Amino acid sequence: MGRFSLVLAALTLGLAVAAAGALAQGNAAGAFGIATTTNIWAGVYTDQQAVQGAKIYPSACSECHGKALEGVPDEGDPALASSGFMVEWDGQTMADLVRHIHIGPSDNSGGMDPDTAVALAAFILNQNGVPPGKTPLSTDPKEEAKILFTENKPK
């Protein structure tokens, strides 16, 4: 292999690794080129959305994530209400979380509609102690991308 081919192969590998990292993180803010303007602690969902998510959760999620969002670690299904969950999502955006819920687990081939995914995200935030607000969480990924998921409430 010539020197040019080696350089080209190295550049291609470097781009592939960078792209895989971006996709693995699923950073919606980066994908949309949108800067975050607020965080989850600013009241980014409503009580009504959380109540709707609580109604949906038992049939849509509890089999894998437990009745109390405790997860089923032996099966590889993470807790959705825990400090570990908050750490896992820290630094991502609500668009990332909603998209993750929307595409769902591998056995949910059709995914779920945006309103359902947003309601479940609101319920999960609520169960993690994130307070509701007066403005509903949008189903528009570009609006969701403006909301930074932070593990801890800013001081």
C-alpha positions, 0 to 999 in steps of 0.5 A: 500500500502506497503512502497516499493510500495509507494517509487516505485510509487513516483519514477515512478511519478517523472520520468514521470514528468521529461520526460513530461517536457523534451518532452514539451520543445522539446529540440532537443539539449538534445535529440541528446546530442548535445551542441549548438555551435552558435546562430540564430544571426550568419547568420544561414539561407540565403536570398534565404531560406527566400524568398522561405519561404515568397512564401510558407507562404501565403498558408501554414500558413497565415490562422492561423497566419495572413497575416503579421505573427500577429497571431489570438489571439482569436483563440489561434494562436500566432504571428510569428513576435513579441517580444512574439514569440522571448521570447517564443522560447528563449533558445530552438534550431532551431531544436525545431522550425523546428520540430514544423513547420515540424509537423505543426498544428493539421490539417496538418496530414501529416506534411511538408517536411524538406525543406519547414519547413526550408524555413518557419523557415528562413522566420520567423527569417527574419521577426523577424529581425534576419539577414541572412548569407551565409550558408543555414540552414540545414535540418538535425536536428542534425545540427539545434540542434547546433543553439541556439534560443536567444531572443536578439542579443549577444553584 
